[in-house]
C-alpha cells in the first residue's frame, strides 16, 4: 500500500503530492494525508555534531541557564548533597557578570572531598577540583593552568575518559530521542569519547542515523605509523577523518593573525604544524578518504586552506567552523573544491553586540565573522551543523537569519537547504537524503504554519510530526 501526502513546497510555494512506498518517495497523486496547512521540510541533517558525547553526557548537569558564578556554586553544592559527584557541562562564562572561568580554588571551597568537573560549552576547556585531580591521578603537565585546575583541547578528553573509566559512566541511547525530537534524523559525529563500531552504528540507525568521522589527535604519530592502518581497522564504519588545527574563541585558543583584544599577548594555538597538514592531505588523496579539519581563527583557516591546495575535489574535503575567513580564503573554497561546514547557532550565541566574540576580539572583527551569504554566493553551498551548542536546527536557522551584518543574513529557504541537501552533500548522501523528491528517503518533518520571514517565530516553532523512512515517530 502506498501512503500519499499533499504539501506546499517550502521553496516555490506551490502544491505538491508524493507517495511513500517502502520508506522512499514515489510518484503518487491520490493524496491521503493533507499537510498543506503546515510546513513540510526534509528531515534535518546535522553536519557537525558529537552524538556519542551527547549520549554519554546525557545525565550530566546542564549549565546552559546558569547566569553567574554564585548561581553555579550554589547549584554544585545542591547537587553534591544529593549525588556526591558533580559533572557539569555547557557553562558559558561570557554570559555571567564576572566573565571569567571558575577556578580550582573556588571549587575546593565548595568541596575537597567530592569530585567536581565542569566542561565549557565549546568542549575545549574544563575545570576540575583538587579531589578529582588526586582521584584520577591527573599529571600536572596536562594542565594549561594547574593552579586554577584548567585543562584545554585534547587533555579535556583525556580527563573525561578517566572519568568514564573511574565512575563507569554509561551510554544513554534514550537521549537520542531528544535529538530526533528536534527534527534531526541524520548526523555526522565529528569525533567522540567512544570509538565508533559497526554494532554502535547499527544501534543508532533506528533513531538518528550517524556517520562517524574518526578523530585523529596525534598527527605526527599518525604520519609515522600510517593512515592505512586506521582505515583498515574502521573501514566501512567511518565516513572520514577529523583533525583539529586550532581551538576555540571562548577558550582563547583559536589561532589568530592579531592578538585577542582581552588577552593582548595571546594569538591562540596552532595545534598541527603546516607541513604535517600538507602531508596529510596528500596521503588522504592517495588513500581516498575525506578530511574534516577544524579551523576557527583566521590564521588557522589560512594554514588549512593552503594545505587544501593539494586536495582532490572528488573527496569533498571539509573545513569545520570557518568562523573568521578572509576574502581570499572564501575564493579558495571553490578553487580547491572544499566544503564549508559551519554552525549558524554560534551567531545567535556569541556574535551579537555585547557578546563573547565582541569581548574577545572587538566589534570590528566580531561583526565580520561567519559571512554566510558571501560564502554561499561564492561556493554555492554550506553544510550546517550545530556542534551540539545547542543541537536544535531551528535555533541554527534563526542564527543564520539574525547575522549582525544584514547583507550576510540568509533567507529561511537558504538556511533550510544548508541544513538538508547541502549537509547531505558534505556526507556523500545527497542522492538519497535532503530533498522531498521521488527516489529520496521519505524522512521529513511537519512544522506548524508560521511567518518564515520572522526569525523569532522560526526559533519558537513547534515540530508537529516526524517521519523517518516513511514511518511516523511517536512523540
C-alpha positions as CSV (number, residue, x, y, z in Angstrom):
1,X,0.0,0.0,0.0
2,X,1.3,3.5,-1.0
3,X,0.8,6.3,1.5
4,X,0.3,9.6,-0.1
5,X,0.9,13.2,1.2
6,X,-0.1,16.6,-0.2
7,X,2.0,19.6,0.9
8,X,3.3,23.0,0.0
9,X,6.8,23.3,-1.4
10,X,8.7,25.5,1.1
11,X,10.8,27.0,-1.7
12,X,8.3,27.6,-4.5
13,X,5.1,27.9,-2.5
14,X,3.3,25.5,-5.0
15,X,1.2,22.5,-4.0
16,X,2.8,19.1,-4.5
17,X,1.9,15.4,-3.9
18,X,4.2,12.4,-3.3
19,X,3.7,8.8,-2.3
20,X,5.7,6.8,0.2
21,X,6.5,3.2,-0.5
22,X,9.0,1.1,1.4
23,X,10.4,4.2,3.0
24,X,11.0,6.1,-0.2
25,X,9.2,8.9,-2.0
26,X,7.4,7.7,-5.2
27,X,5.2,9.3,-7.8
28,X,1.7,9.3,-6.4
29,X,-1.3,11.7,-6.7
30,X,-4.2,10.1,-4.7
31,X,-3.4,12.1,-1.5
32,X,-4.3,10.6,1.8
33,X,-2.7,13.0,4.3
34,X,-3.2,16.7,3.7
35,X,-0.3,18.6,5.1
36,X,-0.9,21.8,3.1
37,X,-1.9,23.7,6.3
38,X,1.5,23.0,7.8
39,X,5.1,23.5,6.7
40,X,6.8,20.3,5.4
41,X,10.6,20.1,5.3
42,X,13.2,17.3,4.6
43,X,14.4,15.9,7.9
44,X,17.4,17.9,9.2
45,X,20.9,16.7,8.7
46,X,23.4,17.9,11.4
47,X,26.7,18.0,9.5
48,X,28.8,18.6,12.6
49,X,27.7,17.1,15.9
50,X,29.0,14.9,18.7
51,X,26.2,12.4,19.1
52,X,28.2,9.9,21.2
53,X,29.4,12.6,23.6
54,X,25.8,13.7,23.9
55,X,24.5,10.3,24.9
56,X,27.5,9.7,27.2
57,X,26.9,13.0,29.0
58,X,23.1,12.7,29.0
59,X,22.8,12.6,32.8
60,X,25.4,15.4,33.5
61,X,24.1,18.7,34.8
62,X,23.3,21.1,32.0
63,X,24.7,24.6,32.9
64,X,23.3,26.5,30.0
65,X,20.9,28.5,32.1
66,X,23.3,29.3,34.9
67,X,23.8,33.1,34.8
68,X,26.5,33.8,37.4
69,X,29.4,32.2,39.3
70,X,27.4,32.4,42.5
71,X,24.5,30.6,40.8
72,X,26.9,27.9,39.6
73,X,28.4,27.4,43.1
74,X,25.0,27.1,44.7
75,X,23.9,24.5,42.2
76,X,27.1,22.5,42.7
77,X,26.5,22.4,46.4
78,X,22.9,21.3,46.0
79,X,23.8,18.5,43.6
80,X,26.8,17.3,45.7
81,X,24.5,17.0,48.7
82,X,22.3,14.6,46.6
83,X,24.6,12.8,44.2
84,X,28.0,13.0,45.8
85,X,29.5,13.9,42.5
86,X,29.1,17.0,40.2
87,X,29.6,16.5,36.4
88,X,28.6,19.8,34.7
89,X,28.6,20.7,31.0
90,X,27.8,23.8,28.9
91,X,28.9,26.5,31.2
92,X,29.4,29.8,29.4
93,X,31.2,32.4,31.5
94,X,30.7,35.0,28.7
95,X,27.0,35.3,29.9
96,X,28.0,35.9,33.5
97,X,28.6,39.3,35.1
98,X,32.0,38.0,36.3
99,X,33.1,37.0,32.7
100,X,35.8,34.7,34.0
101,X,36.2,30.9,34.4
102,X,35.6,29.2,37.7
103,X,38.8,28.0,39.3
104,X,40.1,25.0,41.2
105,X,40.4,27.1,44.4
106,X,36.7,28.2,44.2
107,X,35.6,24.6,43.6
108,X,37.8,23.4,46.5
109,X,35.9,25.9,48.7
110,X,32.7,24.0,47.9
111,X,34.2,20.6,48.4
112,X,37.6,18.9,48.9
113,X,36.0,15.5,49.5
114,X,33.8,15.1,46.4
115,X,34.6,15.2,42.7
116,X,33.7,18.3,40.6
117,X,34.2,18.5,36.9
118,X,33.0,21.5,34.7
119,X,33.0,21.4,30.9
120,X,32.8,24.7,29.0
121,X,30.1,24.9,26.3
122,X,32.6,24.6,23.4
123,X,34.2,21.5,24.8
124,X,37.7,23.0,24.5
125,X,38.2,23.8,28.2
126,X,37.4,22.2,31.5
127,X,37.9,22.9,35.2
128,X,38.4,20.3,38.0
129,X,38.8,20.4,41.7
130,X,41.7,19.1,43.7
131,X,39.8,16.0,44.8
132,X,39.3,14.9,41.2
133,X,43.0,15.7,40.3
134,X,44.0,13.3,43.0
135,X,41.3,10.7,42.4
136,X,42.1,10.4,38.6
137,X,45.8,10.8,39.2
138,X,46.0,13.7,36.7
139,X,49.6,14.7,35.9
140,X,50.4,18.3,36.3
141,X,51.8,18.6,32.8
142,X,48.4,18.1,31.2
143,X,47.1,21.4,32.7
144,X,47.2,24.7,30.9
145,X,46.8,26.3,34.4
146,X,47.4,23.8,37.2
147,X,46.8,26.4,40.0
148,X,43.3,27.1,38.6
149,X,42.6,23.5,37.5
150,X,42.2,24.3,33.9
151,X,42.7,21.9,31.0
152,X,42.2,22.6,27.3
153,X,41.9,20.8,24.0
154,X,42.8,17.1,23.8
155,X,43.6,17.0,27.5
156,X,39.9,17.7,28.2
157,X,39.0,14.4,26.7
158,X,41.9,12.6,28.5
159,X,40.2,13.7,31.7
160,X,36.7,12.6,30.5
161,X,38.0,9.2,29.6
162,X,39.4,8.8,33.0
163,X,36.1,9.9,34.5
164,X,34.3,7.2,32.5
165,X,36.8,4.5,33.5
166,X,36.7,5.5,37.2
167,X,33.0,6.2,37.7
168,X,31.5,3.9,35.0
169,X,29.5,6.5,33.1
170,X,27.3,4.7,30.6
171,X,25.7,5.3,27.2
172,X,22.1,6.6,27.2
173,X,20.5,5.6,23.9
174,X,17.2,7.2,25.1
175,X,18.9,10.6,24.9
176,X,18.8,10.2,21.1
177,X,15.1,10.7,21.2
178,X,15.8,14.3,22.3
179,X,17.9,14.8,19.2
180,X,15.2,13.3,17.0
181,X,12.5,15.4,18.6
182,X,14.4,18.5,17.2
183,X,13.9,17.2,13.7
184,X,17.4,15.7,13.3
185,X,17.3,12.3,11.6
186,X,20.9,12.2,10.4
187,X,24.1,13.4,11.9
188,X,27.8,13.5,11.4
189,X,29.6,12.6,14.6
190,X,32.8,14.6,14.5
191,X,34.9,12.6,16.9
192,X,33.7,11.5,20.3
193,X,34.8,9.9,23.6
194,X,33.9,6.5,22.4
195,X,35.3,4.8,19.3
196,X,32.9,4.0,16.5
197,X,31.9,0.4,15.8
198,X,29.6,-1.4,13.4
199,X,27.4,-2.5,16.3
200,X,27.0,1.0,17.6
201,X,26.3,2.4,14.2
202,X,23.5,-0.1,13.7
203,X,22.1,0.7,17.1
204,X,22.0,4.4,16.4
205,X,20.5,4.0,12.9
206,X,17.0,3.3,14.2
207,X,16.7,6.8,15.7
208,X,19.4,9.1,14.4
209,X,21.4,7.7,11.5
210,X,25.0,8.5,12.4
211,X,28.0,9.0,10.1
212,X,31.3,8.7,12.0
213,X,34.4,10.9,11.5
214,X,37.3,9.4,13.3
215,X,39.2,12.0,15.4
216,X,43.0,11.9,15.0
217,X,44.7,13.6,17.9
218,X,48.4,13.0,17.3
219,X,49.0,13.7,13.7
220,X,52.8,13.3,13.9
221,X,52.3,9.8,15.3
222,X,49.7,9.0,12.6
223,X,52.0,10.0,9.8
224,X,54.8,7.9,11.1
225,X,52.7,4.8,11.7
226,X,50.5,5.1,8.6
227,X,46.9,6.2,8.0
228,X,46.1,3.0,6.2
229,X,46.1,1.1,9.5
230,X,43.2,3.2,10.8
231,X,41.3,2.9,7.6
232,X,41.7,-0.9,7.6
233,X,40.5,-1.0,11.2
234,X,37.5,1.2,10.7
235,X,36.8,0.8,7.0
236,X,33.1,0.7,6.3
237,X,32.3,2.4,9.7
238,X,33.8,5.8,9.3
239,X,32.9,8.4,6.6
240,X,36.1,10.5,7.1
241,X,38.8,11.7,9.4
242,X,38.6,14.7,11.8
243,X,41.6,16.9,12.6
244,X,41.7,19.9,14.9
245,X,44.0,22.7,13.7
246,X,43.2,25.2,16.5
247,X,41.0,25.7,19.5
248,X,38.0,28.0,20.2
249,X,37.4,31.7,20.8
250,X,35.8,31.1,24.1
251,X,38.9,29.3,25.4
252,X,41.2,31.9,23.6
253,X,42.9,29.0,21.7
254,X,41.6,29.8,18.2
255,X,44.7,30.7,16.2
256,X,44.6,34.4,15.1
257,X,46.6,36.7,13.0
258,X,46.1,39.5,15.5
259,X,46.0,39.0,19.3
260,X,42.9,38.7,21.4
261,X,41.5,42.1,22.5
262,X,41.1,40.8,26.1
263,X,44.4,39.0,26.1
264,X,46.9,41.1,24.1
265,X,49.8,38.7,24.5
266,X,47.9,35.8,23.1
267,X,47.2,34.8,19.5
268,X,45.9,31.3,20.3
269,X,47.3,27.9,19.3
270,X,48.1,26.2,16.1
271,X,47.8,22.6,17.1
272,X,49.1,21.0,13.9
273,X,52.3,22.1,12.0
274,X,51.6,23.3,8.5
275,X,53.9,20.7,6.9
276,X,52.0,17.9,8.6
277,X,48.7,19.1,7.2
278,X,50.3,19.2,3.7
279,X,51.4,15.6,4.1
280,X,48.0,14.5,5.4
281,X,46.1,16.0,2.5
282,X,48.3,14.2,0.0
283,X,48.0,11.0,1.9
284,X,44.2,11.3,2.2
285,X,44.0,11.8,-1.6
286,X,46.1,8.7,-2.1
287,X,44.0,6.5,0.2
288,X,40.7,8.1,-1.0
289,X,39.5,9.3,2.4
290,X,37.7,12.6,3.2
291,X,39.2,15.0,5.7
292,X,37.3,17.3,8.0
293,X,39.7,19.9,9.5
294,X,38.6,22.2,12.4
295,X,39.8,25.8,11.9
296,X,38.1,28.8,13.6
297,X,40.7,31.6,13.7
298,X,41.8,33.4,10.6
299,X,45.4,32.3,10.9
300,X,44.3,28.6,11.3
301,X,42.0,28.9,8.3
302,X,44.9,30.3,6.3
303,X,47.1,27.3,7.1
304,X,44.3,24.7,6.5
305,X,43.1,26.3,3.2
306,X,46.6,26.4,1.9
307,X,47.1,22.8,2.7
308,X,44.0,22.0,0.7
309,X,45.7,23.3,-2.4
310,X,46.7,19.6,-2.7
311,X,43.1,18.4,-2.3
312,X,41.2,16.2,-4.7
313,X,37.7,17.9,-5.2
314,X,36.1,14.4,-5.6
315,X,36.8,13.7,-1.9
316,X,34.9,16.8,-0.8
317,X,37.4,17.6,2.0
318,X,35.8,19.8,4.6
319,X,36.8,22.8,6.8
320,X,34.9,22.8,10.1
321,X,33.6,26.1,11.6
322,X,35.4,28.5,9.3
323,X,34.3,31.4,11.5
324,X,36.9,34.1,10.6
325,X,37.6,33.7,6.9
326,X,39.2,36.5,4.8
327,X,38.1,37.1,1.2
328,X,41.0,35.1,-0.3
329,X,40.1,32.1,1.9
330,X,36.5,32.2,0.5
331,X,37.8,32.3,-3.1
332,X,39.9,29.3,-2.4
333,X,37.0,27.2,-1.1
334,X,35.6,27.0,-4.7
335,X,39.0,26.8,-6.3
336,X,40.0,23.7,-4.3
337,X,36.5,22.1,-4.0
338,X,36.4,22.4,-0.2
339,X,33.1,22.1,1.6
340,X,32.5,24.8,4.3
341,X,30.9,23.2,7.4
342,X,29.5,26.0,9.6
343,X,27.4,26.4,12.8
344,X,24.9,29.3,12.5
345,X,23.8,28.8,16.1
346,X,27.2,30.4,17.1
347,X,26.0,33.6,15.5
348,X,23.0,33.6,17.8
349,X,25.0,32.6,20.8
350,X,28.0,34.8,20.7
351,X,28.1,37.1,17.6
352,X,25.6,39.8,18.8
353,X,26.5,43.1,20.3
354,X,27.9,42.7,23.8
355,X,28.5,39.0,23.2
356,X,31.5,36.8,23.7
357,X,33.1,37.5,20.3
358,X,33.0,41.3,20.8
359,X,34.7,40.9,24.2
360,X,37.3,38.5,22.8
361,X,38.0,40.3,19.5
362,X,36.4,43.7,19.4
363,X,33.3,44.5,17.4
364,X,35.1,45.3,14.1
365,X,36.4,41.7,13.9
366,X,33.4,40.1,15.5
367,X,30.8,41.5,13.3
368,X,32.5,40.2,10.1
369,X,32.7,36.6,11.3
370,X,30.6,33.8,9.8
371,X,29.9,35.6,6.4
372,X,27.3,33.1,5.4
373,X,25.8,35.0,2.4
374,X,29.2,35.7,0.9
375,X,30.3,32.1,1.2
376,X,27.0,30.7,-0.1
377,X,27.2,33.0,-3.1
378,X,30.8,32.2,-4.0
379,X,31.0,28.5,-3.0
380,X,27.4,27.6,-3.8
381,X,26.9,25.5,-0.6
382,X,27.4,25.4,3.1
383,X,26.8,22.4,5.3
384,X,25.1,23.4,8.5
385,X,25.7,21.7,11.8
386,X,25.3,22.5,15.5
387,X,28.3,21.2,17.4
388,X,25.6,20.4,20.0
389,X,25.6,24.1,21.1
390,X,22.6,23.7,21.2
391,X,21.7,20.9,18.8
392,X,18.4,22.4,17.5
393,X,18.4,23.3,13.8
394,X,15.5,25.8,14.1
395,X,17.7,27.7,16.5
396,X,20.5,27.5,14.0
397,X,18.3,28.8,11.2
398,X,17.3,31.6,13.5
399,X,21.0,32.4,13.9
400,X,21.6,32.4,10.2
401,X,18.8,35.0,9.8
402,X,20.0,37.4,12.5
403,X,23.6,37.9,11.5
404,X,24.7,41.3,12.7
405,X,25.5,42.3,9.1
406,X,22.3,42.4,7.2
407,X,24.0,41.6,3.9
408,X,25.3,38.3,5.4
409,X,21.8,37.1,6.6
410,X,20.2,34.1,4.9
411,X,16.6,33.6,3.9
412,X,14.7,30.8,5.6
413,X,14.8,28.6,2.5
414,X,18.5,29.1,2.0
415,X,19.2,28.1,5.7
416,X,17.0,25.1,5.3
417,X,18.9,23.9,2.3
418,X,22.1,24.3,4.2
419,X,20.7,22.0,6.9
420,X,19.4,19.5,4.4
421,X,20.7,19.0,0.9
422,X,24.0,20.8,1.5
423,X,24.7,18.8,4.6
424,X,23.8,15.7,2.7
425,X,26.4,16.6,0.0
426,X,29.1,17.0,2.7
427,X,28.5,13.4,3.8
428,X,28.1,11.8,0.3
429,X,24.4,11.1,0.8
430,X,22.9,13.7,-1.4
431,X,21.4,11.1,-3.7
432,X,19.1,9.8,-1.0
433,X,18.5,12.5,1.6
434,X,17.9,16.2,1.9
435,X,15.1,16.6,-0.6
436,X,11.4,16.0,-1.0
437,X,11.6,14.3,-4.3
438,X,10.9,10.9,-6.0
439,X,13.6,8.4,-5.2
440,X,14.7,10.1,-1.9
441,X,14.3,8.5,1.5
442,X,10.9,9.6,3.0
443,X,12.3,11.2,6.1
444,X,10.6,14.6,6.8
445,X,9.2,16.9,9.5
446,X,5.9,18.8,9.7
447,X,6.1,22.2,11.3
448,X,3.3,24.4,12.4
449,X,2.4,27.1,9.8
450,X,4.3,30.3,10.5
451,X,5.7,33.5,9.1
452,X,9.1,32.3,7.7
453,X,10.4,35.9,7.4
454,X,10.3,36.2,11.2
455,X,13.4,34.7,12.8
456,X,12.0,34.7,16.3
457,X,8.9,32.9,15.2
458,X,11.0,30.2,13.5
459,X,13.1,29.8,16.6
460,X,9.9,29.1,18.7
461,X,8.2,27.0,16.0
462,X,6.8,23.6,17.1
463,X,7.6,20.4,15.2
464,X,4.2,18.6,15.0
465,X,5.2,15.3,13.3
466,X,8.4,13.5,12.4
467,X,8.6,10.7,9.7
468,X,11.7,8.5,9.4
469,X,11.9,6.3,6.3
470,X,8.2,6.7,5.8
471,X,7.2,5.8,9.4
472,X,5.8,8.4,11.8
473,X,7.8,8.5,15.0
474,X,5.5,8.7,18.1
475,X,6.0,12.0,20.1
